[in-house]
Amino acid sequence: SDRDAMNNIITLGGVDHTVSPIPLGRLKIVLPALNRAARVFESGIITESALSDVAIVIANAIGLSQEEVEGMAVDMPEIIQALDVIAQVSGLKPREPELGEPSPVASSIGTNSTAG
């Protein structure tokens, strides 16, 4: 749908890029990089290796080389938004429902209930 297509756009350095699903062969590189980058951003301590992970994730999602992504003048809000969109397109994070859409039922994974 058009809405889904709009949700696949990220802006980096003022330029829009379409996020494509990442092929399985590259996911084995991208997923660990995305997980490492997410943990670093949550901690607030941004390291050189975390920024390399960000470049790997973004490059694979928009079809550019890591060097091309590293050459872009981007700000932190753009990076954070880009990682969020990439996680959604890759299926790592549920898409945000739009107003009027039913919300997905929360799963029971991670609850504190104990078996029998």
N, C-alpha and C positions, 0 to 999 in steps of 0.2 A: 504494500500500500504506500501511498504518498507519505503518510505519517512515519512509517518505518524508514523510508528513504531519508527523510529529514533527520531522523534520529541517528543516522549513520554518518552525519557530517560533523567534522571537527574543524576548528579554526586554529591555525598555528601561524603566528606572525602576521595576522590579518588576512591570511589566505585560507579558503575552505578546501578541505580534503575529504574524500569519501572513504570511510572505513569499510573494508571488505572482510568477510569471514576469512580466517587464517587457516590454510591447509594443515591437515593433521601432522604432516612431516615437520612443519615449522612450529606447531604448537608446543612440541617438546622443548623448544628453546624459549618460546615466548612466555608460556605459562609460569615457569620458575622465575623468569625475569620480572613478570608482572607481580607475582607474589612478593618477591624481594622488594620491589619498588613501593608497593602498597604499604608494607610494614615500615619502611623508612619514612614515607610521607606521614604515616600515623604518628611516628615518634617525633617528627619535626626536625630531626637531625639529618639534613640532606648531604649525602656523600658523593664523591666522584663516581664510585661504582654504582650508586643508585641512579645517577643521571645517565650512565651508560646503559643500565637496564631499561630506563625510560626510552632512550633512543632506539634500543633493540625492539621494544614493544611497538612503538609508534611506526618505525620503519616497516616492520612486517605487516602492520595493519593498513598502511596507506600505499604500500608498494614502492617505497623509495629506499635508497641505501641508508645504512646507519650514518655514514658520513654526511649525506644530504640533510638528514634530520638534525644532526649535531650542528650543522651550519645555519640553521634557522634561528632567527631572533624571536624567541617565545618568552612569555611570562608565566609565572607559576599558576595563576588561575587557568590559563589555556592548557597547561600540562595536566592539571588535576581533572579538568573537564574531559580532555582527550582520553585519559586512562579510564575514566568512568564509562565513556561511550564505547571504548574498545572492549571493556569487560562485558558490557551488555551485548554487543554484537557477537562476541565470542561465546556467549551463553554462560559466562561465569557469574553473572549477576542478573537477576530478573529485571526486565524492563519496567520502568516506572509507569503505572497505569495513568492514562489521561483522565481528566475530570469526567465523570459520568461512566467510566469503565469500571467493571467490577474488579476489586482487588483480588489477587490470588490468595488462597487460603494459606496461612503460615504453616510450614511443615513442623513436624514434631522433632526433627533432628536438633540435638543440642539441648533438649529439655532435661530437667533434673530428675525425671521419674526413674524409678528403678524397676528392673524386671522382677516379676513374680515374687 
